[in-house]
Amino acid sequence: MNHLETADDVVEVVKTRTFDAPLSLVWKVWTEVEHRNQWWGRPGFTTVCEHDLRPGGKMSIYMQGPDTTVLISGTVEEVIANERLVTAGVLEIDGVAALNTRLDVSFAEHAGMTSVTVRHTFWNFAGDRNDMLDGASAGWNEQMERLEAYLRGRDAS
Amino acid sequence: MERLTLVGRGAILNQMVEYREATLDRTFAALADPTRRALVAKLRTGSETISTLAGEFPMSLQAVIKHLDVLNDAGLITRKKTGRTVACALTPEPLERATRWLEEQQRAWDERLDRFGAYLHHLQQGVTDEPS
């Protein structure tokens, strides 16, 4: 695990979604593990989330699929009730460290609706875990344009 | 014969090392710079000589060469010397891999937020519709 040390953040995924639900409920369902276990994992995966919801508290997400096991283990970095939750840790696939990950989630209420912004940062990709990258390949130029647009978005933010 | 074989094995090993070193980390780090992305964009239409590339950027030839070195080390381009000129060409695989990986992460979050929304809705329905 020594090769997965803190480094400059290299890539992130940002998503914002608005839900027709009060902030208190959204926060509760996002942070309470008995709820989180119901929606977090991928279809076909059994998910067990655990966390000690205070700065420095331990967190883990264990996902058991039909032929693969994913474990994220780390710490809660920041928690402001109904506002923000930041966790960071190492993601392992079948017991092998694959990358570092930090998840920064912000919550805000507007007129009874609640927006959730997810900022998921990844770094220190272990070179031998490129089998994570399976997926259909689109046209080369199109892919390049999308990647460029994506990275331009990073510059702008 | 023996010597030829050894040279051949060396070449294959070199390729493997280059392939293994072209990890996502290097790819993303190499692309985390506007000049290098512009260089990659230029090379999409075909290979170019270093002097042609340098002529299109408001910086010294040395600075452009440094950026090309980073792209080369990340396995994003290859350089080929012909006489006194050096031509650079794109290697598509690392970019394709990086794009696929990013898209997979985007999709995973879309799906997770869909499930979160559906679960919230289910809970809210449960509150308003009970008892069932």
Boltz contact constraints between the chains, C-beta under 6 A:
constraints:
  - contact:
      token1: [A, 10]
      token2: [B, 28]
      max_distance: 6.0
  - contact:
      token1: [A, 10]
      token2: [B, 29]
      max_distance: 6.0
  - contact:
      token1: [A, 11]
      token2: [B, 28]
      max_distance: 6.0
  - contact:
      token1: [A, 13]
      token2: [B, 105]
      max_distance: 6.0
  - contact:
      token1: [A, 13]
      token2: [B, 106]
      max_distance: 6.0
  - contact:
      token1: [A, 13]
      token2: [B, 109]
      max_distance: 6.0
  - contact:
      token1: [A, 15]
      token2: [B, 109]
      max_distance: 6.0
  - contact:
      token1: [A, 17]
      token2: [B, 113]
      max_distance: 6.0
  - contact:
      token1: [A, 19]
      token2: [B, 117]
      max_distance: 6.0
  - contact:
      token1: [A, 19]
      token2: [B, 120]
      max_distance: 6.0
  - contact:
      token1: [A, 21]
      token2: [B, 120]
      max_distance: 6.0
  - contact:
      token1: [A, 29]
      token2: [B, 120]
      max_distance: 6.0
  - contact:
      token1: [A, 38]
      token2: [B, 119]
      max_distance: 6.0
  - contact:
      token1: [A, 39]
      token2: [B, 115]
      max_distance: 6.0
  - contact:
      token1: [A, 39]
      token2: [B, 116]
      max_distance: 6.0
  - contact:
      token1: [A, 39]
      token2: [B, 119]
      max_distance: 6.0
  - contact:
      token1: [A, 118]
      token2: [B, 109]
      max_distance: 6.0
  - contact:
      token1: [A, 125]
      token2: [B, 23]
      max_distance: 6.0
  - contact:
      token1: [A, 125]
      token2: [B, 24]
      max_distance: 6.0
  - contact:
      token1: [A, 125]
      token2: [B, 25]
      max_distance: 6.0
  - contact:
      token1: [A, 127]
      token2: [B, 20]
      max_distance: 6.0
  - contact:
      token1: [A, 127]
      token2: [B, 23]
      max_distance: 6.0
  - contact:
      token1: [A, 133]
      token2: [B, 97]
      max_distance: 6.0
  - contact:
      token1: [A, 133]
      token2: [B, 100]
      max_distance: 6.0
  - contact:
      token1: [A, 133]
      token2: [B, 101]
      max_distance: 6.0
  - contact:
      token1: [A, 135]
      token2: [B, 100]
      max_distance: 6.0
  - contact:
      token1: [A, 135]
      token2: [B, 104]
      max_distance: 6.0
  - contact:
      token1: [A, 137]
      token2: [B, 96]
      max_distance: 6.0
  - contact:
      token1: [A, 140]
      token2: [B, 92]
      max_distance: 6.0
  - contact:
      token1: [A, 143]
      token2: [B, 96]
      max_distance: 6.0
  - contact:
      token1: [A, 143]
      token2: [B, 99]
      max_distance: 6.0
  - contact:
      token1: [A, 147]
      token2: [B, 99]
      max_distance: 6.0
  - contact:
      token1: [A, 151]
      token2: [B, 31]
      max_distance: 6.0
